[in-house]
Amino acid sequence: MLKLEADKMQKAIERAKAEHLKVRIINAAKREYEVKGYFIRFAVNGGEKFGSCTCKGARAGYMCKHVAAAAQANIMVQSVREEADRIDFMARNVGWMI
């Protein structure tokens, strides 16, 4: 897996923006995405963020445009999921007092 760091991702982000890559969500809970036929997965370990892609460049250890494109989608999806979890928790616990 590649460690996601803004300075190392800059060129990949620029390539992803230039090509207007489309990201398909495979499984939001498992942080799995697809970009141009490549499978991307994200993980968080000890506060550090990692991503992997099935393309040749990422397998060789280079930050690819597919990971960069999917990273933005992952950030948006996970923030929506966190908000939905908070709302769901509050809806289940209406009327409780601590």
Secondary structure, 3 states (H helix, E strand, C coil): CEECCHHHHHHHHHHHHHHCCCEEEEECCCCEEEECCEEEEEEEECCEEEEEECCHHHHCCCCCHHHHHHHHHHHHHHHHHHHHHHHHHHHHCCCCCC
